[in-house]
Amino acid sequence: MVGTGDGPRLVLEPPSVVRFSSESGTVLQCSAQGRPTPSITWVLADGSPAHAVPGLREFRADGSMVLRPFQSSQFRSEVHSATYYCLAANELGRVKSRLVHVRG
């Protein structure tokens, strides 16, 4: 018997440009539907995975990426001035969001 399900489909993706201040930080949201439930990961434009950076870049269970408020001495271009996309994947496929240009 062949299993049934649905490949991932984005239901919420981030805007193409996000500007934020170091005092406020920002949250980039991404969510998808599918069966089985897709996992959400964030990827840099060059295809490398975006990893958590303690106190600066974090990921929530709901698929959101959080860029925390930071002091000017903590600025990191690979976190605060980067291009990302979110990737939703399950065993039936994968789909990526538009590119998101983040400028902090």
N, C-alpha and C positions, 0 to 999 in steps of 0.2 A: 504494500500500500504506500503510495506516495504521500508525503506530508503536505499539508496545506498551510498557507500563511500569506502574509503580505510583505513585500519589500518596504523599506522605510520611505516615508513621505514627510517632508518638512511641513510643520504647521506654524512654526514661529521661527523667523530668522532675523539676525541683526541687520540694522541699516548699513548702507555702503560706507558711510563716514561717521565716525564717532569722535567728537572733541570733548575733552573733559579737563577739569582743573586738578592740580595736585591736592587741593584742599578737599575736593568732593569725591574723587574716584568715580568709577562707573561700573555698571553691570551690563554685560552683553548676554542677551537671552537667545537660546536656541532650543527648540523642542521638535520632536518627530513622533509620528505614529507608525505602527507596523505590527506584524505578528510573526515571530516573537518581538517583544518590545525592543526597539533599537537602542543601542548605546550611543552616547554623544561624546565626541572628543573634539578638542580644539587643535588646529594645525596652523603653523605659520605658512605664509605664501610659498615658501620654497619647498614645502612638503614635509618639513620636520615637525614632530609633535611639540606642542606648547606644554611645557611642564610647569608645575606649581613652583613659584618663587616665594618662600615664606615672607609674609607681610606685604607683598606686592601683587602677586598674581595667584589667585586661588580658583578652584572649581567646585561648584555645588552639585549635589546629587541630581538636581533637576535639569542639568545640562548647561547652566549659566556659567560664564566666566566672570570673575570679579577682579577688577583692578582697584586695589585699595588706595586711599589717600596716601600721599608720600611727601617727604621733605625733598627739597631740590637736590640735596646731596645723595638721595637715593634714586635719582632718575637713571633709568636704564633704557637705552633706545630699543633694545630687543623686546622690551615689555611695553613701554609707554609710547613708542612711535614706530609701530609695526603694523603689518597687514596679516590678518588672520582669516580663517574660515572654519565653520563647524562642520563636522562630518558625522552623519548618522548612519549606523551600520547594524545589520543583523545578518543571519545566515542566508537570507534571500537577496541581499544586495546592499548597496551603499549609495548615499546621495550627499552632496556637499552644498553648502550655502554659497551665496554670493561672497565675494571678497569684502572684508571689512577693514577699512583704513582707520587705525586708531592713532589719535594725536593728543598727547597729554602735555 
